[in-house]
């Protein structure tokens, strides 16, 4: 069970897969400073290791992790997109343990091949 989850985790959180999922869910059309991969890594690193009280904390954490000077408004705009919620939903579904019979029915499009 642990090996299976570790393999899924590695595959789901690879840079290429996350950026491809971002494009597939229309979360990001062009790759700029804040890629889907960098957004997920920022969220995971900050929620796992620090106290996050505001979106500004996330923005400052992103800048510190990746060495950028991204302003608050563009960062907020990426989080406020409806497509961001869809992106996170598909990512969560990829990691959720599933019953063999229902797994294929729950994953659609991009994730079906997993």
Secondary structure, DSSP 8 states (H G I E B T S, - for coil): -HHHHHHHHHHHTSHHHHHHHHHHTTS-SS--SS-HHHHHHHHHHHHHHS---SHHHHHHHHHHHHT----HHHHHHHHH-HHHHHHHHHHHHHHS---HHHHHHH--GGGGG-
